[in-house]
Amino acid sequence: MDAVQISQVRQFNRTVTERVGVLHDRYLGRDRPIGEARLLWEVGAQGQDVRQLRERLGLDSGYVSRLLRSLEADGLVTVEPHPQDRRVRTVRLTDAGRVEHAMLDDRSDELASSLLEPLNTAQRARLVAAMAEVDRLLTATTVALDVVDPAHPDAQYCLRSYFAELHERFESGFDPAQSLLPDAGELRPPSGLFLVARLHGEPVGCAGLKLPAGAAAEIKRMWVAPHTRRLGLGRRLLADLEGRAARHGCGVLRLDTNKALSGAISLYRSYGFQQVTAFNNEPYAHHWFEKRITTT
């Protein structure tokens, strides 16, 4: 890792923590530190499950429990078992909590204004654009990739979303039963694997890898949720699967795709895939690609 880049990131972190006031134990001038304030804000008007709060903020259960106890003691939230599943705890704002939430919202607007106010119009536009880019890139770093069984609920959610999108975009619709991979269950070890991408614990993408003995590896069922398509997740999935195929001893990585998926086709080409003659009789495919990879 580049030492200059690391130094710049650390400088950025110091500037931000100082400027937005997270070094103080009275965040936004209230009687609580930023951890409690942020948790209260995340609960929101509709309430949240404790598990969702932990995953959204990337906090361990013990720390979240301590924060919630403090907010409960101040009369700002209630924590109760979910009526349908007592193993799930739900957090809701009290009347006092809603007042505090509104006040935090107003104070946050004031803080944002104070960051922009000293700048001229052009500088404000530059700062806001830079913040949007930083937010996008930092969000990308929080996406986790995990190998799961294709029957896992998150895998099934991704596959259903993927099939629905293909059905909408393909001229003839899409029926997985008519494809060469009607059952994603084939993407299990040792003949394959299935990756799920999660953002704040929620599934936002997937990709499968077929690993037939003595043959080229093949990428199947790759999908990225529309709202995460500017995070570089497609390229990351490709890189992860390429690495796994290489470690498996495969020297060639293949995939096929439909002409309607122009964005995917551009991604494959930019990642180094070359178009080749058809290597299967997939009824939904118009383009076939392969990439030579180095085994490890």
C-alpha positions as CSV (number, residue, x, y, z in Angstrom):
1,M,0.0,0.0,0.0
2,D,1.3,3.5,-0.9
3,A,2.6,5.3,2.2
4,V,1.7,8.7,0.8
5,Q,-1.9,7.6,0.2
6,I,-2.2,6.2,3.7
7,S,-0.8,9.5,5.1
8,Q,-3.4,11.5,3.1
9,V,-6.3,9.3,4.3
10,R,-5.2,9.8,7.9
11,Q,-5.0,13.5,7.4
12,F,-8.5,13.5,5.9
13,N,-9.8,11.5,8.9
14,R,-8.3,14.0,11.4
15,T,-9.8,17.0,9.5
16,V,-13.2,15.5,9.3
17,T,-13.4,14.3,12.9
18,E,-12.3,17.7,14.1
19,R,-14.6,19.7,11.8
20,V,-17.8,17.7,12.4
21,G,-17.4,17.6,16.1
22,V,-17.0,13.9,16.9
23,L,-14.2,14.6,19.3
24,H,-16.6,16.1,21.8
25,D,-18.8,14.1,24.2
26,R,-21.6,16.5,23.6
27,Y,-22.3,16.0,19.9
28,L,-24.2,18.9,18.2
29,G,-24.4,20.6,21.6
30,R,-26.6,17.8,23.1
31,D,-26.0,15.8,26.3
32,R,-24.7,12.7,24.6
33,P,-21.7,11.5,22.5
34,I,-22.0,10.9,18.8
35,G,-22.5,7.1,19.2
36,E,-25.8,7.6,21.1
37,A,-26.9,10.5,18.8
38,R,-26.3,8.4,15.6
39,L,-28.0,5.4,17.0
40,L,-31.0,7.5,18.0
41,W,-31.1,9.1,14.5
42,E,-30.9,5.6,12.8
43,V,-33.9,4.3,14.8
44,G,-36.0,6.9,13.1
45,A,-39.8,7.3,13.1
46,Q,-40.6,3.7,12.1
47,G,-38.3,2.0,14.6
48,Q,-35.7,-0.7,13.8
49,D,-34.7,-4.2,14.7
50,V,-31.5,-4.2,16.9
51,R,-29.8,-6.6,14.4
52,Q,-30.5,-4.2,11.6
53,L,-29.0,-1.3,13.6
54,R,-25.9,-3.3,14.4
55,E,-25.4,-4.2,10.7
56,R,-26.2,-0.7,9.4
57,L,-23.6,0.9,11.7
58,G,-21.1,-2.0,11.8
59,L,-21.1,-2.1,15.6
60,D,-20.8,-5.2,17.9
61,S,-23.8,-6.3,19.9
62,G,-22.3,-5.4,23.3
63,Y,-21.6,-1.8,22.3
64,V,-25.1,-1.4,20.8
65,S,-26.6,-2.8,23.9
66,R,-24.8,-0.3,26.1
67,L,-25.9,2.6,23.9
68,L,-29.5,1.4,23.9
69,R,-29.5,1.1,27.7
70,S,-28.3,4.7,28.0
71,L,-31.0,5.9,25.6
72,E,-33.6,3.9,27.5
73,A,-32.5,5.3,30.8
74,D,-33.0,8.8,29.3
75,G,-36.5,7.9,28.3
76,L,-35.8,8.3,24.5
77,V,-36.3,4.7,23.3
78,T,-38.1,1.5,24.2
79,V,-36.6,-2.0,23.4
80,E,-39.1,-4.8,23.2
81,P,-39.4,-8.3,21.6
82,H,-41.0,-8.4,18.2
83,P,-44.6,-9.6,18.4
84,Q,-44.1,-12.3,15.7
85,D,-40.6,-13.4,16.8
86,R,-39.5,-12.9,20.4
87,R,-35.9,-13.6,19.5
88,V,-35.9,-10.3,17.5
89,R,-35.7,-7.1,19.6
90,T,-37.3,-3.9,18.2
91,V,-36.3,-0.3,19.1
92,R,-38.8,2.5,18.9
93,L,-38.6,6.2,19.8
94,T,-40.7,7.5,22.7
95,D,-42.3,10.9,22.4
96,A,-39.2,12.4,24.0
97,G,-37.1,10.5,21.6
98,R,-39.0,11.9,18.6
99,V,-38.4,15.4,20.0
100,E,-34.7,14.7,20.4
101,H,-34.6,13.1,16.9
102,A,-36.1,16.3,15.3
103,M,-33.7,18.5,17.3
104,L,-30.7,16.3,16.0
105,D,-32.0,16.7,12.5
106,D,-32.1,20.5,12.8
107,R,-28.7,20.7,14.4
108,S,-27.3,18.5,11.7
109,D,-28.6,20.8,9.0
110,E,-27.0,23.7,10.9
111,L,-23.7,21.9,11.0
112,A,-23.8,21.2,7.3
113,S,-24.6,24.8,6.6
114,S,-21.6,25.9,8.7
115,L,-19.3,23.8,6.6
116,L,-20.6,25.4,3.4
117,E,-21.1,29.0,4.5
118,P,-17.4,30.2,4.5
119,L,-17.0,29.0,0.9
120,N,-17.9,30.7,-2.4
121,T,-20.4,29.2,-4.8
122,A,-17.8,27.3,-6.9
123,Q,-16.1,26.0,-3.8
124,R,-19.4,24.7,-2.3
125,A,-20.1,22.8,-5.5
126,R,-16.6,21.3,-5.5
127,L,-17.0,20.3,-1.8
128,V,-20.4,18.7,-2.3
129,A,-19.2,16.8,-5.4
130,A,-16.1,15.6,-3.6
131,M,-18.2,14.5,-0.6
132,A,-20.5,12.5,-2.9
133,E,-17.5,10.8,-4.5
134,V,-16.0,10.0,-1.1
135,D,-19.4,8.7,0.2
136,R,-19.7,6.4,-2.9
137,L,-16.1,5.0,-2.5
138,L,-16.4,4.5,1.2
139,T,-19.7,2.7,0.8
140,A,-18.0,0.4,-1.7
141,T,-15.5,-0.6,1.0
142,T,-18.3,-1.7,3.3
143,V,-19.7,-4.4,0.9
144,A,-18.8,-7.9,2.0
145,L,-18.5,-10.9,-0.2
146,D,-19.4,-14.3,1.2
147,V,-19.7,-17.8,-0.2
148,V,-23.1,-19.2,0.7
149,D,-25.3,-22.1,-0.3
150,P,-27.5,-21.3,-3.2
151,A,-30.5,-22.2,-1.0
152,H,-29.6,-19.5,1.5
153,P,-32.4,-16.8,1.8
154,D,-30.0,-14.1,0.7
155,A,-28.9,-16.1,-2.4
156,Q,-32.6,-16.8,-3.3
157,Y,-33.4,-13.1,-2.9
158,C,-30.7,-12.2,-5.3
159,L,-31.6,-14.9,-7.8
160,R,-35.3,-13.9,-7.8
161,S,-34.3,-10.2,-8.3
162,Y,-32.0,-11.2,-11.1
163,F,-34.6,-13.4,-12.9
164,A,-37.2,-10.6,-12.6
165,E,-34.8,-8.1,-14.2
166,L,-33.9,-10.4,-17.0
167,H,-37.6,-11.2,-17.7
168,E,-38.2,-7.4,-18.0
169,R,-35.2,-6.6,-20.1
170,F,-35.1,-9.6,-22.5
171,E,-37.2,-9.3,-25.7
172,S,-38.6,-12.8,-25.1
173,G,-38.7,-12.6,-21.3
174,F,-36.7,-15.0,-19.2
175,D,-37.6,-18.4,-17.7
176,P,-34.7,-20.0,-15.7
177,A,-36.1,-23.4,-16.4
178,Q,-35.3,-22.9,-20.1
179,S,-31.7,-21.9,-19.5
180,L,-28.7,-24.2,-19.2
181,L,-28.6,-23.7,-15.4
182,P,-32.2,-24.2,-14.3
183,D,-31.1,-24.9,-10.7
184,A,-28.5,-22.8,-9.0
185,G,-28.0,-25.8,-6.7
186,E,-25.3,-26.9,-9.2
187,L,-23.2,-24.0,-7.9
188,R,-22.2,-25.9,-4.8
189,P,-18.8,-27.4,-3.9
190,P,-17.0,-29.3,-5.3
191,S,-18.6,-28.5,-8.7
192,G,-19.0,-24.8,-8.0
193,L,-19.7,-22.0,-5.6
194,F,-22.0,-19.1,-5.1
195,L,-21.1,-15.6,-3.8
196,V,-23.5,-13.1,-2.2
197,A,-22.5,-9.4,-1.8
198,R,-24.0,-7.7,1.3
199,L,-24.2,-4.0,2.1
200,H,-25.0,-3.3,5.7
201,G,-26.1,-6.9,6.0
202,E,-28.6,-6.6,3.1
203,P,-28.0,-8.7,-0.1
204,V,-27.1,-6.5,-3.1
205,G,-25.5,-8.8,-5.5
206,C,-24.5,-12.3,-6.4
207,A,-22.4,-14.4,-8.8
208,G,-21.8,-18.1,-9.3
209,L,-18.8,-20.1,-10.5
210,K,-19.0,-23.5,-12.2
211,L,-15.8,-25.5,-11.6
212,P,-16.1,-28.6,-13.9
213,A,-13.3,-31.1,-13.6
214,G,-10.7,-30.7,-16.4
215,A,-12.6,-27.9,-18.1
216,A,-12.8,-24.1,-18.1
217,A,-14.4,-22.3,-15.2
218,E,-17.6,-20.5,-16.0
219,I,-19.3,-17.5,-14.4
220,K,-23.1,-17.8,-14.0
221,R,-26.0,-15.8,-12.4
222,M,-24.0,-12.6,-11.9
223,W,-26.3,-9.7,-10.7
224,V,-25.8,-6.4,-8.9
225,A,-28.7,-4.5,-7.4
226,P,-29.5,-1.3,-9.4
227,H,-28.9,1.1,-6.5
228,T,-25.3,-0.3,-6.0
229,R,-24.2,-0.2,-9.7
230,R,-21.8,2.7,-9.3
231,L,-19.8,1.0,-6.5
232,G,-17.5,-1.1,-8.7
233,L,-19.2,-4.2,-7.3
234,G,-19.4,-6.0,-10.7
235,R,-15.7,-5.7,-11.2
236,R,-15.1,-6.9,-7.6
237,L,-17.2,-10.0,-8.1
238,L,-15.3,-10.8,-11.3
239,A,-12.0,-10.4,-9.6
240,D,-13.0,-12.6,-6.7
241,L,-14.3,-15.3,-9.0
242,E,-11.2,-15.1,-11.1
243,G,-9.0,-15.6,-8.1
244,R,-11.0,-18.6,-6.9
245,A,-10.9,-20.1,-10.4
246,A,-7.1,-19.6,-10.6
247,R,-6.6,-21.3,-7.2
248,H,-8.7,-24.2,-8.4
249,G,-6.2,-24.6,-11.2
250,C,-8.4,-23.3,-14.1
251,G,-6.5,-21.5,-16.9
252,V,-9.6,-20.2,-18.6
253,L,-12.6,-18.3,-17.3
254,R,-15.8,-18.1,-19.4
255,L,-19.2,-16.5,-19.5
256,D,-22.1,-15.9,-21.8
257,T,-24.6,-13.0,-21.9
258,N,-27.6,-11.5,-23.7
259,K,-27.4,-8.6,-26.1
260,A,-29.8,-6.6,-23.9
261,L,-27.2,-6.4,-21.1
262,S,-25.0,-3.7,-22.7
263,G,-23.6,-2.5,-19.4
264,A,-22.5,-6.1,-18.5
265,I,-20.9,-6.5,-21.9
266,S,-18.9,-3.3,-21.5
267,L,-17.8,-4.5,-18.1
268,Y,-16.6,-7.9,-19.3
269,R,-14.6,-6.3,-22.2
270,S,-13.0,-3.7,-19.9
271,Y,-12.0,-6.5,-17.5
272,G,-10.1,-8.3,-20.2
273,F,-12.6,-10.8,-21.5
274,Q,-12.4,-11.5,-25.3
275,Q,-15.4,-12.4,-27.4
276,V,-15.2,-16.0,-28.8
277,T,-17.4,-18.4,-30.8
278,A,-20.2,-20.0,-28.9
279,F,-19.1,-22.7,-26.5
280,N,-22.5,-23.8,-25.4
281,N,-26.1,-23.7,-26.6
282,E,-27.5,-21.3,-24.0
283,P,-30.8,-20.2,-25.6
284,Y,-30.7,-16.7,-24.0
285,A,-27.1,-15.9,-25.0
286,H,-25.9,-13.8,-27.9
287,H,-22.3,-13.2,-26.8
288,W,-19.7,-15.6,-25.4
289,F,-16.5,-14.4,-23.7
290,E,-13.4,-16.0,-22.2
291,K,-10.3,-14.8,-20.4
292,R,-7.0,-16.6,-20.0
293,I,-6.0,-16.5,-16.3
294,T,-2.9,-17.4,-14.4
295,T,-3.3,-20.4,-12.1
296,T,-1.9,-20.2,-8.6
